[in-house]
Amino acid sequence: MYNWVKYDKFPTYTPAWDIIYDIPDPFFGNQKVNKVWIDELEVAPGMTYGPNWSEIDSAFQEVAADMLSGKISVSNALAKAKKVAESLIR
């Protein structure tokens, strides 16, 4: 809860939702926006990343670092990550 209060980070720990459910948000005219988020999260389907997620994520992180440091262009970075991802999926 500390992070939610100090940094306005929505808690992923579901028992904490009871605490914030009815808190008004001054930014949104004191509407209870957490209620909207929580109600939607309770019915939203889960997400399955798949068996190769960590390898694909690592490939994207690697090319992102190269791109941000100016070693390769955005299009080359995406092409390189796509090639790695496709090799893992097939």
Contacts in CASP RR format, 6 or more apart in sequence:
PFRMAT RR
TARGET T0000
AUTHOR 0000-0000-0000
METHOD contacts of the structure
MODEL  1
MYNWVKYDKFPTYTPAWDIIYDIPDPFFGNQKVNKVWIDELEVAPGMTYG
PNWSEIDSAFQEVAADMLSGKISVSNALAKAKKVAESLIR
1 11 0 8 1.000
1 16 0 8 1.000
1 19 0 8 1.000
1 20 0 8 1.000
3 9 0 8 1.000
3 11 0 8 1.000
4 10 0 8 1.000
4 11 0 8 1.000
4 16 0 8 1.000
4 20 0 8 1.000
10 34 0 8 1.000
10 37 0 8 1.000
11 17 0 8 1.000
11 20 0 8 1.000
17 34 0 8 1.000
17 38 0 8 1.000
20 34 0 8 1.000
20 38 0 8 1.000
21 32 0 8 1.000
21 34 0 8 1.000
21 35 0 8 1.000
21 38 0 8 1.000
22 32 0 8 1.000
22 34 0 8 1.000
22 35 0 8 1.000
23 32 0 8 1.000
23 34 0 8 1.000
24 30 0 8 1.000
24 31 0 8 1.000
24 32 0 8 1.000
25 31 0 8 1.000
25 32 0 8 1.000
25 33 0 8 1.000
25 34 0 8 1.000
52 85 0 8 1.000
52 88 0 8 1.000
52 89 0 8 1.000
55 84 0 8 1.000
55 88 0 8 1.000
56 81 0 8 1.000
56 84 0 8 1.000
56 85 0 8 1.000
56 88 0 8 1.000
59 80 0 8 1.000
59 81 0 8 1.000
59 84 0 8 1.000
59 85 0 8 1.000
60 81 0 8 1.000
60 85 0 8 1.000
62 81 0 8 1.000
63 72 0 8 1.000
63 77 0 8 1.000
63 78 0 8 1.000
63 80 0 8 1.000
63 81 0 8 1.000
64 77 0 8 1.000
66 72 0 8 1.000
66 77 0 8 1.000
67 73 0 8 1.000
67 74 0 8 1.000
67 76 0 8 1.000
67 77 0 8 1.000
72 80 0 8 1.000
END
